[in-house]
Every structure is written in C-alpha cells, then in structure tokens.
Amino acid sequence: MKIPFSKPTFNEQEVKAANRAIKSGWITSGPVTKEFEKRFAKYVGSKYAIFLNSGTSAIRLAIEWNKTKYEIKKAYVPSLTFAATAHEAYHAGLDVIWGDVDENTMCLDPTGCPEKRVIAIPVHLTGNRANTAYGCPIVEDSAHLIEEGQCKNNKNLVCFSFYATKNMTTGEGGMIATNSKEAYDWLMKARHHGINRQPGGSPIYEVEFIGWKANQSDILAAIGIAQLKKLPAMNRRRAKIVEMYNNGLDQSCGGLHLYPVYSYQREKFVSLMAKAGIQCSIHFRPLHKMMAYGSTRDLVTTEYLGDGLVSLPLFPSMTNEQVKYVIEQAKLTKLLLQL
C-alpha cells in the first residue's frame, strides 16, 4: 500500500474550468480572477479579497500595507512555522522577534509580544485557531485554515495559501481577505507595481508607489472557483479523517490541515513509516535554530515540539481503509521504537 502525504482533489471540473479560461483568450488577471475574489470573500465573510501569486506574497503585501499605516519596526513571529512567515517580515525590513507557542494549539503565544511599533503574525497552525488578542496591528497567516465566515467583522488582514498541499489548491496562489476599502484599494495597486489605471478602459496610468508583481492568472482563478465549490465537502471529509485518527491514536487534534503526532525518534519513525508505504512530513522545525537567522533565543515549547512533530497523511480522497492502515502502522512503529 502506497499512501502519499497529500493529494489534491482534482477531477474534470478543474480541467474544464481551466480549459474555459484558456479558450476565453484572457489568461492573466481578468474577469475570472474578479469572480473568484468575489466568491472567496463571500465564503470567508469578508467584504473584499485579493487573489495573488502565492500565500507568501499575501503575507508580504499585508505587512507592507501595515507599514504604510503605522510606524512598524518589528514583527512578532512564531518560530514554529514555515519560513515564509518570517522571511516576508525580514524582506519588509523589520526586525523579527521570535515568539514561543502554546503547547496545546501550537499557535503563537501573545504574552511575549511587545506592543509598541510592532506587528504580530499569528499562524493558525495545522488549522487550529490562533489567539488574535493583541494590542498591535495583526496579519493572520491562515495558510492552514479556510473556514466559512471566519473573516466576518475581522479588522485584520487575513492571508491564505492555495499551494498544492493546502485544503483547497490552485497549484500556486494566495489570497488576502479584508474588510477595509482603504486596504483593498492599496493592495490592488500593490500587487501590480503600484499602478493605478484610469477608469473606463483608458490606457493612461499612474505609478503611485513602488509596488510588486504579485497578481495571478485567470486560469488558476478558474481552478480556484472549482475548488471553492468543493471546499465544504473536502473539509467535512478531513474532519472525519481527523476524528478517526483521534479515536485510533487516542489524541484530540482539532485542525483540519495537518494531523501531528510526536516521536522522540522522529527520523526512525518517518523511515519505518516509509517502509510501510506511508509518506509522512515534518511541520515544523524551529526557524530560530536554523543557520539563516543566528538567533540565541530559548523557546522551550517550540523547541520541544520542533524536535519530534510528525505529520501523518491527511487528504479528502483517503479511504477509511487507508486511514485505518496509517493508524495501525503508526501504533506499531511507536511500539517498535520503544523496544
């Protein structure tokens, strides 16, 4: 039995949607992108949404918007996350303050955040809801979480990812959801070099500020629309798989994106699972301990979790038999490593 770590839920719906976009003759950002943004905003409960070329770009532009509004010099970031969360703060010229995480949710602990001239970037890790009660501007890294209505009345910029392994995917892509018209207008210009075009189709335009190239194509927006239609059903199936894992492994995980287990002998655990035909992954190794950052901070919970977390396969097309097999092999592997 070969069980991959992740597998996109694609069929003829995505193929036909992409084909229609290609045949339309408009393949860069255009009417399908606008339609996808409108549908996504409605789903998450925000007034506006901006489709971008990656979740990484979403974090970067969200940070840059806050820099235009506030005198921000630092970013409070969890070390237990993917590199992009921290990198975009660095690229924006901010000093990164590494934060520890809550042991139960694995999400950023607000108590270590200085509240002056700082932006906090909590990550909804594995799909768990992070605490967003801060006394400073917030950018939410929601790459692992897409829930119906989650952005309703939310004053933060919320960043999503549609990478290949995410709960819904366009292959590559990201989105910022916002309830601020001011932020939306700025972000729409920022994703396309800071250019503002005159209304009515006029070729005259003005470069209002130095922006970025971060827009996305109608082809991938078409795939996004097809995926968004499936998202409620995909999340229901993910929830069922998580329930089966929890019952079989005696855990109480709540997120729908990743299913973590802990092993004191992680490399051997991953290797033995691979020999059983099961691909696992690691989410995440602590960033502050890596050579790129040169940090000397001690983050007790992050370092403990980062030394042993393993993510089991979790994707909607997993069969019950496959889930049971993963549970069986995970329990057997843990037992073997205790001998």
N, C-alpha and C positions, 0 to 999 in steps of 0.2 A: 504494500500500500504506500503510495506517494502522496503526501499532503503538503501543499505549499503553505508558506506563512500567510500569504494574502493572494487574492484572486479577484479581479474586477468582475462585476456583474453586468456583462455586456451581452447583447443579442442583436437581432435585426433592427430593433428600434433605434439604437445608436448608429448603426450602419446607414439606415435610411435617412436619419436626421442629418448626418454629416454629408451624405450624398446630395440632399436637397440644398444644403448651404453651398456646396461646391458648384452645383448646377446653376445656382442663382447668379453667379458671376461676381458676387460681393463676398469676399472671403476674409478680409480683415475686419476690424471692429465696425459694426454696422447695425442694421435693424434686428438681426437675431441676437446680437450682444445686448441691445436695449431690452429685448423681450426677456432674455434670461435674467438680466438685472432686476427687472420688474417682478418676475415670478419669484426670484430668490428673496427679494426684500419682503414680499408678501408672506412667504413661508416663515421667515425668521422674525417677522413682526417689526421690521424697521421701515422708515419712510423712504430710504434710498439704499442702493447697493452699487458698487463699482467693481466690474469684472477686470481682473488683472492677469498678468502672465505667470504669477506664482503667489503662493502664500507668503514667501519671503518678501516679495515686492509689496504685498499688503502691509506687512509689519513695518517696512521701511517708510512707506508713504504715510502711514498712520503716525509714526514717530515724527516725521518731518512736519506734518500738519500741526502737531502739538508744539513743536519748536517755534512755529510761526505765531503761536498764540501766547506762549508762556516762556519765561526765561529759564529754560531747562538746560541743565549742565550734566546731569547724571541719570542713569537708568538703573532701576532695581529689578533684577532679573534672576529667575531660578537657575541654579547650576544643573538641575536635573531636567534637561530638555534638549531638544535638537539644537545644533549650533546656530541655525538661522536666527533664533530668538535673540541671542546675544550679539551676533555679528552685525545685525542691522542697527543696533544701538551704537556699536563701535563705528560703523560706516557713517553714521549720522554725527560723529564727533563727540559722543557722550562718554563719560567715564562710567564703567559698569560696576555696580555694587552687587556682589553675589549674595543671593538670599537662600536660606535653608527652606525645607519643605515640611509640611505636615505629614507625619508618619502614616496616617490613615488614608488621606486623599492623595498624597504625593504631590500636592499643589503648593505653590509659593506661600510662605508664612508672612503675613503682613507686618508682624511685630518688629521685624528688622529693618523696616523701610524708613529712611529719613524723609521728612515731609516738605522740605524746602528745596525748590529748584530741581525737582526730580520727577521722573515719570516711572510708574510701575508697570511691568509687563507680566501679569499672571498668566500662566498656561493652564488650560483645562485638561490636565494630563490624563491620558487613557480614555478621556470622555467624562471624567469627574468634574463637577463644577468647582472652580476655584473661588476663593474668597475675593471679592472685589471691593471690600470696605476699606478704602484708603483715603487719606486726606490730601491726595495729589492727583494730577491727571493720570489716566489709565488707558493703556492699549491692551485689549484682551487678545491673547493668542489662542484662538479657538480652532486650531487645525484639527484637533481630535474630537470636536463637539459641534454637531449641527442639529439643533432641536427646533421644533416648531414653536414660534413665539418667543424665542429666547432673547430677542433684542427689543421687545416692546418696552417703551419708555426708558430705554437704556441710554445714558448720556455718553457712554464710552464709544470709541471706535473699536469694532469687533472684527478680527481678521480670521478668515477661513482659508483652508487649503483644499484643492481638488487634485492633489498628487495621486499617483496610481494606486497607492495603498489606502487612501482615505475612505471615509464612509460613503461618499459619492465622489466620482472622479471625472475629470475631463482629460486625463492623461497628465497634463501640466496646467496649472491655473490657480488663481486665488480670488478672493472677494473681500471687500471691506463693506460692512454694514454700518449705517449711521442714521441718526435722527436729526442731524444738523444740516440745514440747507447750506449754510456757510461752508462747512467742511466738505460737503458733497461738491459744491461748485469748484472749490480749490483742488480737490482730488481728481476731478475730471480733467482739469488742465494739467495737473502734476503728472498724470500717467502718460501725457503726450507732450513732453518737452516744455510744459508751462505755456502752451499756445492757447490763445483764445480766438476763436473764429467768429466773424460777424454773422448774425442770423440771416436766414433766407438763402443760404447756399452761396453767399458771396465768397470769392477766392481771397479776399483781403483778410489778413490775420495779424495778430499782435502777439509777440512773445512777452508775456507779463512777468515771468520769473524763470529762473533756470530750473527746469523740471527734469523728468526722467522719461525713459522709453519703457513703458510697463503695460501697455494695453494688450488685449488678447483678441483672437480671431473669432469670426462668426462660426467657423467650422467647429471649434471647441465649445462655443456657446451653445450650438445646436445639440452637441453631445450632453452638455450640462442640463439642458431642458429635459432631455430624455431621462437622465439620471435623477433629476429632482422629482420627477413623477414617480419614480420607483422608491425614493428615499424612505417614506413611511414604512413600506413593506420590508425594505432592507434592514431598517432599524429594528423592526419587530422580530425579524429572524435573528439578528445579532443579539437581541435581548434574550431570546430563547436559548441561544448557544451559551451565553454568559450564565444563565440560570442552570443549564446542565453542567457547566464547568464548576459553578459554585457548589452544587449538590454533590458532584462526584469528587471534588478535591477539598471539600469542607472549608471553603472560603466565602467571602462576602463582597466580592468586587462589584462595583456599580457601573463603571464606564462601559460604553459600547464600542469603543475603537480598538483598544488593546486589552488583552487578558494577561496580567502579570502573575508569575509565580516566583518564589525565591529559592535559590540554591546556593549553598555555601561552596559548592564546587561547580560553578557555572559552566566553565569550559567543558568539563567532562559531561555535565548534564546535556548541553547542546549537542555534543558529539554523539552521545548514546542515543538521543532522540533522532538525530540524523540517520544513524544506522538502522533505526526502526522505521525510517521512511517519513519522518516528520521534520519539517523545517521550522525552526524557532528563530527568534531575533532578540536583540538586546535593546531595551528602552528604559533608561539611557545611562551611559557612563557620564559621571560628573564632569562638566565642562571645566570647572575651575582647577581641576587637577591635570589638565592637558597642557602640553608644552606651548601652545599658541598664546596662552593668557598670562602665565607667570604669576599666578595667584598664590598667596601663602595662607589664605583663609582656611579655617577649620569649620566645616559644615557637617555636623555629626550625623544627622538623619540622612542627608543627601549621600554622604559617603558610604553609610551602611547599605542603603538601598541600591546605590550605584554599583556596589561590589557583587550583588547577587541577583538582580532582577533579570528574569527571562520572560519574553512574550510568547505565548502559545498561538497557534494558528487561529484566526478569527475572521471569517468572511461569510456572507449570506448564503453562498451555494454549498457550504459544508453540509454534509448529510449527518443525520443523527448517528449513523454507524461510524463515521469518521470522528465525530466528537467523542464518542464512547471509546474509540481506539486511542485517541490522544490522551484521554483521562487515564486509561489503563496503562499506557506506556509511561506517562508522567509519574504515576504512583510507583510503578515497577522500577523506573530509573532512580527515583529518590531512595527507594529501599536498597537498591544495589550500591548506591553511593554511601549508605550508612554502614555497610558490611566491612 
